[in-house]
């Protein structure tokens, strides 16, 4: 992976962790995620007139990605309702690299050398270790289940988006149409169902959601573009380093624990990224 691509994907990881922290920072995850997605979707539709219309070969990937994005949105809302950011986020993002590696190999023909595969495994294990050991059964069973569901959805839309971005004659067009079709419908429904139940802080929830919407659109665009320049699995694994930052944010913003185990996981993530970059 070229250094410039690596740095951009790491930047996308920081952005992704930030908007997830914004969602978790209040008591209305549905309204916040809805506003995030509505904002991102509006940005997509604003850009639609300025990009080429996707070809018929690309539309199945756009629709497939849009469907599994809906699954992911529901999963993160339910996960954050029942669990901590530093618990739910590592599971859903840590599970994804393993599933993406299988999907990218099976559907996209991406082959990993031994060192690259080792880097993916190190990153995935490190991320999952942030959450698995702290899971308390049966109290965290629901949060764990929704996080696993989200991880599967992430893998599905990542592989589909990566292949679609490569197949598109204009990757920006693909990114814009996926964002427009995926994000706006869910955002409108989530806001409509939860607006009245949000109390006096509705403006604050929605203001933070707007910020998150801008962040998620930028992050997604960077990642899909990077998948046209490097193996899908490599890009996905590096993007999931956002988990370490999210765990740190959880400890600083929400008083969630950040002990030796999480420091060790952070070190392993750095090692995994180094293995990927030098593979």
C-alpha positions as CSV (number, residue, x, y, z in Angstrom):
1,X,0.0,0.0,0.0
2,X,1.4,3.4,-1.0
3,X,2.3,5.6,2.0
4,X,-0.1,8.3,0.8
5,X,-3.0,5.8,0.7
6,X,-2.1,4.5,4.1
7,X,-2.1,7.9,5.6
8,X,-5.4,8.8,4.1
9,X,-7.0,5.6,5.4
10,X,-5.6,6.2,8.9
11,X,-7.1,9.7,8.7
12,X,-10.5,8.0,7.7
13,X,-10.1,5.8,10.8
14,X,-9.8,8.9,13.1
15,X,-12.8,10.5,11.4
16,X,-14.8,7.3,11.8
17,X,-14.0,7.0,15.5
18,X,-15.0,10.6,16.1
19,X,-18.5,10.3,14.6
20,X,-19.2,7.1,16.6
21,X,-18.2,8.9,19.7
22,X,-20.6,11.7,18.8
23,X,-23.4,9.1,18.5
24,X,-22.6,7.5,21.8
25,X,-22.1,10.8,23.7
26,X,-25.9,11.3,24.2
27,X,-29.0,9.4,25.2
28,X,-30.6,9.4,21.7
29,X,-28.5,7.1,19.5
30,X,-31.4,6.7,17.0
31,X,-31.9,10.4,16.5
32,X,-28.2,11.1,16.3
33,X,-27.5,8.3,13.8
34,X,-30.5,9.4,11.8
35,X,-29.2,12.9,11.6
36,X,-25.7,11.7,10.7
37,X,-27.1,9.6,7.9
38,X,-29.6,12.3,6.7
39,X,-26.8,14.8,6.5
40,X,-24.5,12.4,4.7
41,X,-27.3,11.5,2.3
42,X,-28.2,15.2,1.5
43,X,-24.5,15.8,0.7
44,X,-24.7,12.8,-1.7
45,X,-27.8,14.1,-3.5
46,X,-26.3,17.6,-3.8
47,X,-23.3,16.0,-5.6
48,X,-25.4,13.7,-7.8
49,X,-25.9,16.2,-10.6
50,X,-22.1,16.7,-10.9
51,X,-21.1,13.0,-11.4
52,X,-21.8,10.6,-14.2
53,X,-24.7,8.2,-13.9
54,X,-23.5,4.7,-12.9
55,X,-23.5,2.0,-15.6
56,X,-25.9,-0.9,-15.4
57,X,-23.0,-3.2,-14.3
58,X,-22.3,-1.1,-11.2
59,X,-25.9,-0.7,-9.9
60,X,-26.1,-4.2,-8.3
61,X,-23.1,-3.3,-6.1
62,X,-24.7,0.1,-5.2
63,X,-28.0,-1.5,-4.2
64,X,-26.3,-4.4,-2.3
65,X,-24.1,-1.9,-0.4
66,X,-27.1,0.3,0.4
67,X,-29.1,-2.7,1.8
68,X,-26.3,-3.8,4.1
69,X,-25.7,-0.2,5.2
70,X,-29.3,-0.2,6.5
71,X,-28.5,-3.4,8.5
72,X,-25.4,-1.7,9.9
73,X,-27.2,1.5,10.9
74,X,-29.8,-0.5,12.8
75,X,-27.1,-2.6,14.5
76,X,-25.1,0.3,15.8
77,X,-28.2,2.0,17.2
78,X,-29.3,-1.1,19.1
79,X,-25.7,-1.9,20.1
80,X,-25.1,1.6,21.6
81,X,-28.4,1.4,23.4
82,X,-27.4,-1.7,25.3
83,X,-23.6,-1.4,25.5
84,X,-20.6,0.9,25.9
85,X,-18.8,2.5,23.0
86,X,-15.5,0.8,24.1
87,X,-17.3,-2.6,24.1
88,X,-19.6,-2.5,21.1
89,X,-17.3,-0.7,18.7
90,X,-14.3,-3.0,19.0
91,X,-16.5,-6.1,18.4
92,X,-18.2,-4.9,15.3
93,X,-15.1,-3.4,13.7
94,X,-12.7,-6.2,14.9
95,X,-14.9,-9.0,13.4
96,X,-15.0,-7.2,10.0
97,X,-11.4,-7.7,8.8
98,X,-11.7,-11.5,9.1
99,X,-14.9,-11.6,7.2
100,X,-13.7,-9.1,4.6
101,X,-10.6,-11.1,4.0
102,X,-12.8,-14.1,3.1
103,X,-15.2,-12.1,1.0
104,X,-12.5,-10.2,-0.9
105,X,-10.7,-13.4,-1.6
106,X,-13.9,-15.2,-2.8
107,X,-15.6,-12.4,-4.7
108,X,-12.8,-10.0,-5.7
109,X,-9.9,-12.4,-6.1
110,X,-7.7,-10.4,-3.6
111,X,-4.8,-12.6,-2.6
112,X,-2.8,-11.9,0.6
113,X,0.8,-13.0,1.1
114,X,1.8,-14.6,4.4
115,X,2.9,-11.3,6.0
116,X,-0.1,-9.4,4.9
117,X,-2.4,-12.1,6.3
118,X,-0.5,-12.0,9.5
119,X,-1.0,-8.3,9.7
120,X,-4.8,-8.7,9.3
121,X,-4.9,-11.4,11.9
122,X,-2.9,-9.3,14.4
123,X,-5.1,-6.3,13.9
124,X,-8.3,-8.3,14.2
125,X,-7.2,-10.2,17.3
126,X,-6.0,-7.0,19.0
127,X,-9.3,-5.2,18.3
128,X,-11.5,-8.1,19.4
129,X,-9.4,-8.4,22.6
130,X,-10.5,-4.9,23.6
131,X,-14.1,-6.2,24.0
132,X,-14.2,-10.0,24.4
133,X,-12.5,-10.1,27.8
134,X,-14.7,-7.3,29.2
135,X,-17.9,-8.9,28.1
136,X,-20.1,-9.7,31.1
137,X,-22.6,-12.5,30.6
138,X,-25.5,-12.3,30.4
139,X,-25.7,-8.6,31.0
140,X,-23.9,-7.7,27.8
141,X,-25.4,-10.5,25.6
142,X,-27.7,-8.1,23.7
143,X,-24.9,-5.6,23.0
144,X,-22.6,-8.4,21.9
145,X,-25.2,-9.9,19.6
146,X,-25.9,-6.5,17.9
147,X,-22.2,-5.8,17.6
148,X,-21.7,-9.2,15.8
149,X,-24.6,-8.4,13.5
150,X,-23.1,-5.0,12.7
151,X,-19.7,-6.6,12.0
152,X,-21.3,-9.0,9.4
153,X,-23.1,-6.0,7.8
154,X,-19.8,-4.1,7.7
155,X,-18.1,-6.9,5.9
156,X,-20.9,-7.3,3.4
157,X,-21.1,-3.6,2.4
158,X,-17.3,-3.2,2.4
159,X,-16.7,-6.0,-0.1
160,X,-19.6,-4.9,-2.3
161,X,-18.4,-1.3,-2.2
162,X,-14.8,-2.2,-2.9
163,X,-15.7,-4.3,-5.9
164,X,-18.2,-1.7,-7.2
165,X,-15.7,1.1,-6.8
166,X,-13.2,-0.9,-8.9
167,X,-15.8,-1.7,-11.5
168,X,-17.0,1.9,-11.9
169,X,-15.5,4.1,-14.6
170,X,-15.7,6.9,-12.1
171,X,-15.2,6.0,-8.5
172,X,-16.4,9.4,-7.2
173,X,-19.7,8.7,-9.0
174,X,-20.0,5.3,-7.2
175,X,-19.2,6.9,-3.8
176,X,-21.8,9.7,-4.3
177,X,-24.6,7.3,-5.4
178,X,-23.9,4.8,-2.6
179,X,-24.0,7.6,0.0
180,X,-27.1,9.2,-1.5
181,X,-29.1,5.9,-1.7
182,X,-27.8,4.4,1.5
183,X,-27.9,7.2,4.0
184,X,-30.9,9.5,3.3
185,X,-33.8,7.0,3.6
186,X,-32.6,5.6,7.0
187,X,-31.9,9.1,8.2
188,X,-35.4,10.4,7.4
189,X,-37.2,7.5,9.0
190,X,-35.0,7.5,12.2
191,X,-35.5,11.3,12.7
192,X,-39.3,11.0,12.0
193,X,-39.7,8.2,14.6
194,X,-37.6,9.7,17.3
195,X,-37.9,13.5,16.9
196,X,-40.7,14.0,19.4
197,X,-39.2,11.7,22.0
198,X,-35.9,13.5,22.2
199,X,-37.0,16.2,24.7
200,X,-35.4,19.5,25.2
201,X,-32.0,18.5,23.8
202,X,-33.2,17.7,20.3
203,X,-31.3,20.6,18.8
204,X,-28.1,19.5,20.4
205,X,-28.6,15.9,19.3
206,X,-29.2,17.0,15.7
207,X,-26.3,19.6,15.7
208,X,-23.9,16.9,16.7
209,X,-25.5,14.5,14.1
210,X,-24.9,17.1,11.3
211,X,-21.2,17.2,12.3
212,X,-21.1,13.4,12.3
213,X,-22.8,13.3,8.9
214,X,-20.0,15.3,7.3
215,X,-17.4,13.2,9.0
216,X,-18.9,9.8,7.9
217,X,-19.3,10.9,4.3
218,X,-15.7,12.0,4.1
219,X,-14.5,8.8,5.8
220,X,-16.5,6.5,3.6
221,X,-15.3,8.2,0.4
222,X,-11.7,7.9,1.4
223,X,-12.0,4.2,2.2
224,X,-13.8,3.3,-1.1
225,X,-11.3,5.3,-3.1
226,X,-8.4,3.5,-1.3
227,X,-9.9,0.1,-2.1
228,X,-9.4,0.9,-5.8
229,X,-5.7,1.5,-5.1
230,X,-4.9,-1.4,-2.7
231,X,-6.4,-4.8,-1.6
232,X,-9.8,-4.5,0.0
233,X,-8.7,-6.5,3.1
234,X,-5.6,-4.3,3.7
235,X,-7.7,-1.1,3.5
236,X,-10.4,-2.5,5.8
237,X,-7.9,-3.7,8.4
238,X,-6.1,-0.3,8.5
239,X,-9.4,1.6,8.8
240,X,-10.4,-0.6,11.7
241,X,-7.5,0.8,13.7
242,X,-10.1,3.5,14.6
243,X,-11.1,1.1,17.3
244,X,-8.1,2.0,19.4
245,X,-8.9,5.7,19.2
246,X,-12.6,4.9,20.0
247,X,-11.6,3.0,23.1
248,X,-9.4,6.0,24.2
249,X,-12.3,8.4,23.5
250,X,-14.6,6.1,25.5
251,X,-12.2,6.3,28.5
252,X,-11.8,10.1,28.3
253,X,-15.3,11.2,27.4
254,X,-17.5,8.6,29.1
255,X,-15.3,7.3,31.9
256,X,-15.0,3.8,30.4
257,X,-11.9,1.9,31.6
258,X,-8.7,1.9,29.6
259,X,-6.2,-0.4,31.2
260,X,-3.1,-2.5,30.4
261,X,-5.0,-4.8,28.1
262,X,-6.1,-1.9,25.9
263,X,-2.6,-0.5,25.8
264,X,-1.3,-3.9,24.7
265,X,-4.0,-4.1,22.1
266,X,-3.0,-0.6,20.8
267,X,0.6,-1.8,20.5
268,X,-0.5,-4.9,18.5
269,X,-2.6,-2.8,16.2
270,X,0.5,-0.7,15.4
271,X,2.5,-3.9,14.7
272,X,-0.3,-5.2,12.5
273,X,-0.3,-2.0,10.4
274,X,3.5,-2.2,10.1
275,X,3.2,-5.8,8.8
276,X,0.6,-4.7,6.3
277,X,2.6,-1.8,5.1
278,X,5.8,-3.7,4.6
279,X,4.2,-6.8,3.1
